Amino acid sequence: MSEGEGEADRSIAGVTNGDSDGEFGRLLSAEGAPPPPPAPPEPRSRVDDWWERVTVGARARALWNWGAPAFVVLVASITRLWNLGSPHELVFDETFYVKDAWTLVNLGYESKWPDGANDGFASGTADGYLTEGSFVVHPPLGKYLISIGMALLGGGNSVGWRISTAIVGILAVVLIMLIAKKLMGSTLLAVLAGSLLAIDGNAIVMSRVALLDNFVMIFVLLGFGAVLLDREHSRGRLEAWIAQRQKLGKPLDWGPALWWRPWLISAGLAFGLATSVKWNGLYFLAVFAIYTLVVDALARRRAGIAFWATSTILKQAPTSFVLTVPIALVTYLLTWTRWFTTTGGYYRQWATDPGNAATGFFAWVPLEWQSFWHYQVSTYNYHVGEQRPHGYQANPLSWLFMVRPTSMYYSGAEKGQNGCITDLCGTSITGIANPLIWWAATAAILFLLYRLVRFREWQVGLILIGMAAGYLPWLMYLQRTVFQFYTIAFEPFMILGLVFEMGLVLGDARDPGWYRNRGFALVGAFMLLAVVVSVYFWPLWAGIQLDYQFLAGHWWLPTWR
């Protein structure tokens, strides 16, 4: 542990705003005059005093640093794995992705299914697929990941359908804690970030159904973590280059082209994997590529490189492009390998049909690549033109306020049916995020916009960049049929924004005791209330049968029905 991390853990929260005046300002307050007697020290927080006593030994600190995150992971595992196989039928878009995953296992491409195939899955039978290729509008990687559980547990096993998304949901909790610790330097804030993601309904539901968006989220988080690490690594490389140039007496005018940036390469790989699940991963690749160049430019300016902007554009930008875009493109193409190596996939033989093959300049392109390009163009046209109405579609302008959550599953029962003991019962799986967490996180993101302008904290900027990459592109498609659950791709950035502000409320051990006590009381009360709200909504996230009137009491907004 570094010295900075150790101080952060000793002060519990570890987020500081710096000392704008401090001792230096006080010494200059009266020119030539001796400083006034120091004021008596502010009383320390009771929590800080207690914390110093209980973490005095290495074993106690290790128990906190490892035990608290492990407990959060345990909570995440329970909320995602308990009764995962219920209901034993395809819910919402599982009807597409589970079937596609199973035909990928057996045929190497997505194929069509006959009418009534869902009943077969409900009865534990996953046979009956056809061999004719099916038009699917998302790349295959997410369905390959779903197919892992099906290959292990069987195509008719509902746990097998969902186990991959559940495991990814648990890993996301681990990853957000690692990122929060690196970003904010505090184990407490890392635990808070992991806890909020572990108990939030949107994250829980998306980890309990076999949809694709959880996979986008985990790869985006991996890419974000790699960008965070590249920021530190590239700064060290720049400092080493400057030191070497100064030692040799050479000028610094243009700066270097930094080629050895393994974390930047890793980011390109991660965002390429995200794009290989759903195309919105491409926005993260583009936005974070621009972000890294801005960081490079500012680092060169601070280092005193004369042509810092020009050298970034002419030297580092092409280098960074080579380090990220080709690996992302190759990764995307590799996920289509079985479409190329089989012959039954949709549009696989398109270019061989009379009149379809290119003529003129592009006639040299192999026919399979012409067919592939036609498939990608057709997919793009589908995405930009999809406007068929759906009962649970949600305009992106409403996402941050959670106006229309997605109902994944509903089944009603009358008294005596399926264990119903009241006049009317209902079983629901609805992607309602924990309202307290979601609305507080939305407010936090909006406040961080002000804070970025006011204080220009790099942590705030990085969080908002992730949020912008995940959310803002959807504002170009306000007429498209889209859903609230797409927000899982950027929910981790909302959580990080909320936790950053919790750190500001908590302060650190240098703050007055009254401020710290108030901060711990506020954050503690918020977390306790968030847990209570999650317990209340848990039946709607896990598909537990309820009395209908009690179930209806969870629809806080009329649009939640």
N, C-alpha and C positions, 0 to 999 in steps of 0.2 A: 504494500500500500504506500502511495506517495504521501509526502508531508501534507499536501493540500487535502487529500482524501481523508487522512487521519483527523485533521482539524474539523472537516465537515462532519464526520461521524461523532466527534466529541461534542459538537454543538447541536447535534441531532438533525437539524434541518440543513444547515450549511449553505443556504442561499443568502448572499450579501449584496447590498447595493453599493458598496464601497464607502469610503470616508471622504466626503467632498471637502471638508475643512479639517476636522480632526485636530491633532496636536500641532501640526504644521501651521494651520490657520490661527490657532490660539497664540502661538509664539510670535506671530507677526501682527497681532491685533493692536499692539501699542509699540510703535517704532522706538527703539532705544530704551524702553522701559522694561523692568523685570516683569515676568509674567505673574498674574495674580495667583494666589494660593489655589491649588487644585480643589475642585469641588469634591465633596464626599462621594464615594462610589455609589451608583444606583444599586438597590437590592437586587440580587440575582433571582431568576425564576426558580420556583420550587421544583419544577420539572427538571431544569438543568442541574440543580443540586442533587436531586435523586439520581439522575442519569450518570453523573460522575461517580456516585457511590456504587451503582450496580454494574458499571462497565470498567471497574478499576483493573481487572485482570484480563490477560489475553484470552482466556477461555470464555469469559463473559462477552467480550467483544466479538469473538468468533461465533458464539451462539446467536448473537444479534445479526451479524453480517450474513450468516448462512441459514440460521433457523427461521428468521422472519420471512425471507423470500421463499424458503421451502414450504412454509405454511400457506403462503399465498398460492403457490403452485398446487398444493393439495386441494385448496378450495376450488381453484380453476378445474382441476381434474374431476372433482365430484360433480360440479355443475354441468360439466360437458359429457361425462361418461355415464352418469346414473340413468338407468332405464333408457339407454340410447336407442335401443331397437324398437321403441314404441313411438308412434303406431307402426305396426308391421304392414305398411302400405306406402306407396309412393306419394309424397306430399309436394304440392306446388310444382316447381320446375325439376324436381327429382325425376319426374316422368320423362324428361329429356336426357338429363345428364347421367342418370344411373343406367338407362338403356344404352346410351352411347358408350359409356365406359365398358359395359359387358360385351358389346360387339367389337370394340377395340381389342379386348382380350382375345376374342375368338376369331375375328376376321382380319384385324389390323386396320379397320376403317369403320366409321359409323354407318350403320345400315338401318333400313326401315323395319318397323314391327307391324304385325297385323292388329286389327281392332281387338280389344279385350286383353291386350298384353299386360296391362296394369293388374288385372285380376290374377294373372299367373304369378306375378311378383308377390302379390298379397298372400297367395297360397304357398309360397316358397318355391315356385318353379320359375326359372329365368330362361327357359327355352322358348323356341318359336320365332326367333328373329329371322328376317328375310336376308337375302344376299344383295339386294339392290341398294346402292349407296343412298344415303340420306343427306339432304342439304342442311348443314349445321353452320351456325354463324359465329362460333367461337373456336379458337385454335384448340388443339387436342390435349395440351399438357394437363389442364385441370382434370379432364376426364381420365387421363392415364393415372393420375394420383388417386382419384376415386376408385379406379379399377384395382389398385393394390389390395385394398381391404376385401373386395369381392373375390379376387383371385385366391386370397388366403382363407376366407370364411365361406365362400360360395356365393353365387349370383343371387340366390333366393334368400340370403340372410340379411335382414335389415340393419343389423349392426355392421356387417361388412360394407353396406352402402355408405354408411356415415362415419366410420371409424377414422378415415383419413382426415376429414374436416375437423373432427373432434381433437385429434392429436395436434393438428396445425393450430387450433384455437388455444390449446394448452401451451404450445411452444411460443405463441405470440405473447402470452403473459410473461414468460421467461425473458423473451427478447425485449419487451418494452421496459422491463426492470433494468436490464443491462444498459439499454440506451439512456434511460433516465439517470442512472448512476453516472454514466460518462458525461452526460449533458449538464447535470446539475450538481454533481459531486456529493450526493447525499444518499445514504442507504435508506433513510426514512422516506425521502421523496420517491425513491425507486420502489419501495414497498407500497406506498400510496398509489403510484401509477399502476403497478401490477394488480393491486386490490380492486381498483376501479374497473379495470378491464375484465377482471375475473368475475365480478358480480353484475356487470351490465347486461341488460337483456338483449340488446342488438348483437353483442359479441357472443352471448350464450346461444341464442337461436341459430346464428350463422355457423356455429360450431356443432350443431345438432341436426343439421339437414345437409344433404349431399348436393350443395350448390357450389359454384365456382369462386365466389367472391372472397371467401376466406383465404384461398390460395393467392389471389392477387395481393391481399393484405400482408401476408407473411413475407412474400418476396419484396414488396415495397418496403417493409420494415427492415429487411436485410440490406436493401440498397441504401436506405436512409442511414443505417448504422455504418455502412461502409463509407458513405460520404462524410459522416462525422469523424471517422478515423482518418480519412484522407486529409481532412482539414489540418489536423495536427502533423501528420506525416509530411505533407507537402511543405508546411512551414519549416520543419526541420531540414528538409532537403534544400530549401532556398537559403536558409541560414548557413548551411555547410558550403554551398556554392559561393556565397558572398565571402565567407571567411577564406576560402581557397583563393579566390580572385584577389582579395586584399593582400594575402600573403605573397602572391606573385607580382603584386604591383600592377595588376591589370584593371582596366576600367569596368564599371558596372552598368554602363549606359543602357544596354539592351536586355540584360537579364538572361536566364537560361530557358531552354525548353526541357522541362522535367519529364523524362521518359519513365523512370522507375517509380511508378505510383501503383503499387499492387492493390491498394484499397479502391482506387478509381476504377481499375479493371474489374474488381469484384462488384462494384456498383453497376457497371455496365452489364455484367453477367446477371445480377439479381433483377435489374429492371427488364432485361431481355426475357428472363423467366416469367416475370409478371405479365409482360406483353404476350407471352406464349400461352397464357391462361385466358386473358381478355385484353382487347386492344387498348383499353384505358391505361394499361401499364406503360404505354408509349408516352403518355403525357408526363409521367414521373421521370422517365429517361430524359426527355427534352428539358424540362424545367430544372432538374438538378444539374444537368450539363451546363446550363447557363449560370446557375448558382456557383458552381465550382470555378468558372472563369471569373466571375465577379470577385470571389474570394481571392483568387490568384492575383487579380489586378490590384486589389487593396493591399495585399501583402507586399507586392513589389513597390507600391507607393510608399508604404511605411518603411521599407528597407532602404529607401533613397535611390531607387533605380530611376534614372532620368526619364526614359521613354517607357514608363510602366504600362500605360494603356496600349500603346502601339505594339510593344513586345508581347503583351498578353494576346492581342488579336492576331498578330502575324506569326508568333512563335509557339505560344502555349496552346492556343485554340486548335490549330491543326493537330498538334500532338495529342491533346485530350480527346479530340474526335476519333483519332486512330485507336486510342486506348479503350474507348467505350462503345462506339457504334458498331464496328465490325463484330465484336464478340456478342453484342446483343442480337445482331442480324443472324449470325451463324447459329446462335442458340435457338432462335425462333424457327429457322429452317430445319434444324435437327429434330425438333419435335414433330415435324411432318414426315419423318423418314418412312414410316410404314405406309403412309398414303402413296409415296413414290414407289415403294417396293412391292405394292400390291396393285391390282388392276381394277378393283370393284368400287373404289371410292367415288364419291360424287364428283362429277366433272373430270374424273381421272382420264377419260378417253375423249374429252371434248375436242381437242385439237385434231384428232384423227377423223372426226366426222367431216364429210365433204363441205367445203366452203368456209371452215372455221380456222384453218391454219393460216398463219401470217404469210403475207407475200411482200416482196420488196425488201427493204432494208433489214427487217426482223425475221426474214425467212430462215436464217441460219440458227435461230434459237430452237433447241430441242423441243419436240412436241409436248413432252411431259411438263416442261417449264412453261410453255404457252398455256397449257391447261391449268397449271397452278396459278398463273397470273390471272387468268379469267376467273378462277374461283375467288381469288382475293378481291378483285374488282366487284364481283357479284355480292360478296359479303359486305363490302363497304357500302354499296348501293342499298342493301337491306338496312344497314344500321342507320344511315342518314334519312331513310325514308320510312322507317317503322313508326306508324302513327295509329295503328289499330287500337281502339279504346279497350281498357281493361279496368275492372272494378277497383283494383288496388293500385293503379298508377298514381304516382306522386310527382308533381312538378318540382324540379330542383330548387326553385325559389323557396319551397316550403320545407326542404329537408332539415335545415338547421333548427326548425321549430317543431319538427316531428308531427306534422299535421295529418299525414296519412300513412301509418305503418302498414306493413304487408301481412295479411293473414295467410299463413302457410298451410293451415289445416283447421277444419272445424267438423265436429260430429255431434249431433244432438241425440238425446235419449229421453224417453219418458219413464215414469216410475216403473220399476221392475225390469227395465232393459239395461243390460250391461252394468249392473250394480247400482243403478240410479235409485236413490231412496227418497227423493223429493219429487214433486210433480213434474219438473222438467230439469234436465241436466245438459251441460255442454262441455265438450272437450276441445280446447283450442291451442294452437301453436301460432303465436302472433309476434312479429318482430318489433314489439314495443321496447325501446330502450328504457332503462331506468330513468324516469322523467327528471328526477332531481339531478342525476349526473349529467344527462344530456343537455338540459336547459342551462345548467351552471357552466358546462363546458362551452356552450354557444356564447354565453355572456363573457366567458374568459377569452375566447378567441377575438371577440369584438374589442375587448379592453386591450388585448395585446397589440392590436393595430395602433392604438394611441400610444402605448408604451414603446413600440418600436420607433415611432417618430420622436418621442420625447427623450428616450435614453439610448436608443440605437444599440441595444444588447444583442450580441450575435446569437445567443441561444434563442431569443424571441424570433429573430429573423429566420433562423433555420426551421423552427416549428411552423411558422407561418408559410414558409416556402412549401413544406410538405402538405399543409392544408390547402394552399392554392393549387398545387399540382393535382390534388385529388378532387377538388370541388369545382373550381372555376371553369374548367373546360366544359362541364355539363351545362353551363349557362348558355352555351352556343346552341343547345338542342332543347329549347323549352317546349317545343311542340312534339317532341319524341315521346314515345311510351316508355317511361322509366319508373323505377321503384325506389322506395325509401331504403331498402336493404343494401343498395349500392354504396351507401355511406360507410360500410364497414371498411372499405379501402382506405379511408382517411380518418376513421374514428380514433386510431392511436394518436394522431396529432392533436385532436381535440382533448384527449386525456392528458397528453403532455402539457398542453397549454393550461389546462385546469390545475395540474399539479405544480406548474411553475408559479402560478398565482398563489397556491397554497403555501409555497415556500416563502413568498413575500409576506404573507399573513403571519407565518411562523417566525420570520426573521432568523437571527442567530444569537449565539450566547453573548455577544457584545451589546445586544439591545437591552433596554431597561426591563427589569423583571415583570413590571405590570404589562408591558407590551407582549412579552413572551407568554405570560400566563393567559392573556386574552387570546393570543393566536392559537395556543394549544386547545383552549376551550372551544373556539370557533371551528377549527379543523376537526377536532374530536367529535363535536356535535354533528357536523356535516357527515362524517363517515358513519357514525352510528345511525343517523337518519337514512343514509343511503342503503345501509344493510337492511333496515326495516322495510324500506320500499321494495328492495329486491326480494325479500322473503314474501312480501305481499303479492308481487307479480310472478313469482316463481312458477305457480301452476300454469300460467299462460305461456311460459317459455318451455316448459317440459311436457306439455300435453296431458295434464292431470285433470280428470273429470271433476267438475264443480257444479254446485247448484246454479241454475241459470241466473238467478237474481244476483248472487254473489259474483258470478262471472261478469255480468253487465256492470257491476260496480267498478270494474277495472277500466272501463271505457271513459276516461276522464274528459275526453273531447268527443263530440258527436261524430267526428270524422274517423274515430278509432273503431267504429263498429264494423 
